């Protein structure tokens, strides 16, 4: 997929320390199906998290986001277009 290559080629790597790598998908922080995860960061006011997803298809699509080790209280949809 060209979008994945372009993002990987022009996005600098960021390092995060974890005590040990996940041994299964149930230990992953986030699992996204149907879209690309572009950003996962803490909100500037420190009161939540921001998740940016991208649908690179030319048509509207649905995606599923799972948080195996977290239990979000709320979520809001925003369109950057």
C-alpha positions in Angstrom: 0.0 0.0 0.0 1.5 3.3 -1.1 0.1 5.2 1.8 1.8 2.9 4.3 5.2 3.2 2.5 4.9 7.0 2.3 4.1 7.4 6.0 7.0 5.1 7.0 9.4 6.8 4.6 8.8 10.3 5.8 7.8 9.9 9.5 10.8 9.8 11.8 10.8 6.9 14.2 10.0 7.6 17.9 11.3 5.4 20.6 9.2 4.2 23.6 10.6 2.0 26.3 8.6 -1.0 27.4 9.8 -3.5 30.0 9.1 -6.4 27.7 7.5 -6.7 24.3 3.9 -8.0 24.0 3.7 -11.8 23.6 0.1 -11.6 22.2 -2.3 -9.1 20.6 -4.2 -9.0 24.0 -1.2 -7.2 25.5 -1.2 -4.5 22.8 -2.2 -1.0 23.8 -4.4 -0.4 20.7 -5.7 -2.6 17.9 -7.2 -0.9 14.8 -9.0 -2.6 11.9 -10.2 -0.8 8.8 -8.1 2.4 9.1 -4.5 3.4 9.7 -3.5 4.7 13.1 -1.6 8.0 12.5 -1.4 9.4 16.1 -1.8 8.3 19.6 -0.9 11.0 22.1 -1.9 12.5 25.4 -4.1 15.6 25.1 -2.3 18.9 25.6 -4.4 19.6 28.8 -3.4 16.1 30.1 -7.0 15.1 30.5 -7.3 12.4 27.9 -5.8 10.8 24.8 -6.0 11.7 21.1 -6.3 9.0 18.5 -6.0 10.0 14.8 -7.1 7.5 12.3 -7.0 7.7 8.5 -9.2 6.0 5.9 -7.0 6.1 2.8 -9.8 4.5 0.6 -11.8 6.8 -1.7 -15.0 5.8 0.0 -16.5 6.1 3.5 -15.5 3.2 5.7 -16.0 1.9 9.2 -13.3 0.9 11.5 -12.9 -0.9 14.9 -10.6 0.2 17.6 -9.9 -2.0 20.6 -8.0 -1.1 23.8 -7.0 -4.5 25.3 -5.4 -3.0 28.4 -7.5 0.2 28.8 -11.1 1.0 29.3 -12.0 4.4 27.7 -14.9 6.2 29.3 -15.9 8.4 26.3 -15.0 8.9 22.7 -15.7 11.8 20.3 -15.7 11.7 16.5 -14.1 14.6 14.7 -13.5 15.1 11.0 -10.3 17.1 10.1 -11.6 17.8 6.5 
